[in-house]
Amino acid sequence: MKKTLGTMVAAMVVVLLTGTFAMAEYAAAGVGNFPYFQLGCLIIGGMTVISLKHKYEKMYTGEVTGVFALYTVLIALFTNPVIDTIKNLVG
């Protein structure tokens, strides 16, 4: 029961972070410049993390949440709106 509950919590975090990423990128970039490739990478990474959490019982839910949150930030850094913002700040 504990294994299933931890996996479900990790899955909810993955869905919420992926949804937040999609909404933020839609608000920043719009439909014409939406980063579909990064969204796909985020979904595949989330499924991988959830399957690893389900397979290995010794992984803590907090670790899985932290790993996916950092992965989401890393993916978000390589989208066009964020890169354009960094270019404007630097130069």
N, C-alpha and C positions, 0 to 999 in steps of 0.2 A: 504494500500500500504506500509506503514511504517513497519507493522508487517511482511509482506512477504519479504521485503528487508532485514530486520534484520535477519530473519531466513535463507535467502539465503547466507548472509555474514557469518553467523555462520557455515553453512554447508560447505562453501568453506574453512574456517579455519580448520574445522575438517578433511576434505579430504587432505588438504596440510600437516597438522601435522602427520596424519596417514601415508601418503606417505613418508614423511621424516623419520619417525620412521622405516618403512619397508626398505628403502634404506640404512639407517645407520646400521641397524642390519644385513642386507645381506652383507654389506661391512665388518663388524666386525666379523661375525660368519660364513658366507658362507651358502651354501645350507644344508649341513649336520647338522648344529647346529642352524638352524633358529627357533626363538621362535614363533611358530604358535599360541600357547595358548595365549600369551601376545598380539599378533596382534588381535586375536579374541576378547579379553577383551577390547582392545582399540576401535575396531569397534562398539561393543555393547555399550560401554560407550559414544561414539560419537553420536550414534543414540538416546540414552537416553537424552543427553544434548540438541540435536536439537529438540526433541519432547517437552521437557520442555520449551525451548525458544519459540516454536510455540504456546504452550498452554497458557503460562503466559506472558502477554503483558508488564508487568512492569520489566521484566529482561532486563538489558542492554546488548548490543552486546559485549561490552568490558568485562563485567563480565563473559559471556559465554566463550569468547575467553581465558580469564585468567584461568578459571576453567579447561578447556580442556587442556591448555598448562601444567598446574601443574599436571593434571592426566597423561598426556603423559610422563612427567619426572618421576613420581612415577612408572609407568609401566616399563619404561626403566631401572630404578634402579634394578629391580628384574629379569633381564635377565642374562644368563650365561656369556657373554663377559664382562659386567660391573662388575659382582661379581668377576670374575677372575682378572680383573684389580685392583679392590680394595684389593683383597687378595695379589697381587704382591706388591702393594704400602705399605701395612701394614707390611707384613712379608717377 
